[in-house]
Amino acid sequence: MHEYPITKRIIEVSEEFAKKNNVDQVKQINLVVGDYSGYVASSIELYFDLIAEDSICKGAALHIERVKPKLKCTSCGQLFERKPFEFTCPLCEGEGEPTDIGQEFYIKSIEV
């Protein structure tokens, strides 16, 4: 349910951007959402049209770039996606440690 307020804020930020640029319609919003960001991209998509209905974002396309989490090998430095129940580097079989990759959440661009 916390996707509702964040989706509302995305629309507010987009409206502010459009108004600063003297434009009365937002055409597209591009988001980056990591799988470990704490937000569910499909829920944001679900709320978007509903919340945008009475705004200058009505009819705007919402594109979400999803980012899969990656581990970093402590031996060779390789970044890799973790397989279920495994932390082993596919390159050198070293141990992977968590990174911030996959925790992203931001507006990449707004097209007006």
C-alpha positions in Angstrom: 0.0 0.0 0.0 3.0 2.4 0.4 3.2 2.5 -3.4 0.1 4.8 -3.4 1.8 7.8 -1.7 5.1 7.4 -3.7 3.1 7.3 -7.0 1.3 10.4 -5.9 4.6 12.1 -5.2 6.0 11.0 -8.6 3.0 12.8 -10.3 3.5 15.9 -8.1 7.2 16.1 -9.1 6.3 15.7 -12.7 3.7 18.4 -12.5 6.2 20.8 -10.8 8.7 20.0 -13.6 6.1 20.7 -16.3 5.0 24.0 -14.7 8.6 25.2 -14.3 9.0 24.6 -18.0 5.7 26.3 -18.9 4.2 23.1 -20.3 0.7 21.9 -19.7 1.0 18.2 -20.4 3.4 15.5 -19.3 4.0 12.9 -22.0 6.2 10.3 -20.3 7.8 9.6 -17.0 10.8 7.2 -16.8 11.5 5.6 -13.5 14.3 3.4 -12.2 13.1 0.9 -9.6 15.4 -1.7 -8.0 14.0 -5.0 -7.0 15.2 -4.4 -3.4 14.1 -0.7 -3.3 11.1 -1.6 -1.1 8.6 -0.6 -3.9 6.7 -2.9 -6.2 6.9 -1.6 -9.8 3.7 -3.3 -10.8 1.8 -1.6 -8.0 3.2 1.8 -9.0 1.9 1.1 -12.6 -1.5 0.1 -11.1 -1.9 3.3 -9.2 -0.4 5.6 -11.8 -3.4 6.0 -14.1 -5.8 6.3 -11.2 -3.9 9.1 -9.5 -3.0 10.9 -12.8 -6.6 11.1 -13.9 -7.1 14.6 -12.6 -3.7 16.0 -13.4 -1.5 17.1 -16.3 0.0 13.6 -16.2 -3.3 12.1 -17.5 -2.5 10.0 -20.5 1.3 10.1 -19.8 3.2 6.9 -20.4 5.0 5.4 -17.4 8.1 3.5 -18.2 9.8 1.6 -15.4 13.4 0.3 -15.7 13.7 -2.5 -13.2 17.2 -3.2 -11.7 18.0 -6.6 -10.5 20.2 -6.8 -7.3 23.9 -7.8 -7.8 26.5 -9.1 -5.6 30.2 -8.3 -5.8 32.8 -11.0 -5.6 35.3 -10.5 -2.7 38.0 -12.3 -4.7 37.8 -10.9 -8.3 35.5 -7.9 -7.9 33.0 -9.3 -10.5 29.4 -8.1 -10.2 26.8 -10.8 -10.7 23.2 -11.7 -10.1 22.7 -14.1 -7.2 21.1 -17.4 -7.9 18.7 -18.7 -5.3 20.4 -19.9 -2.2 23.9 -19.2 -3.6 26.5 -16.5 -3.1 29.2 -18.0 -5.3 30.8 -15.9 -8.1 30.2 -17.6 -11.5 33.6 -16.4 -12.7 36.1 -17.4 -10.0 33.8 -19.2 -7.4 34.7 -16.6 -4.8 32.1 -15.3 -2.3 29.7 -12.6 -3.2 28.8 -9.7 -0.9 25.8 -7.4 -1.1 26.0 -4.1 -3.0 23.6 -1.2 -3.4 22.7 -2.3 -6.9 19.0 -3.2 -6.9 18.1 -0.6 -4.3 17.7 2.3 -6.7 14.5 4.3 -6.8 14.4 7.6 -8.8 12.8 9.5 -11.6 15.2 9.1 -14.5 13.5 11.6 -16.8 10.3 13.4 -17.5 9.2 14.1 -21.0 6.9 17.1 -21.6 
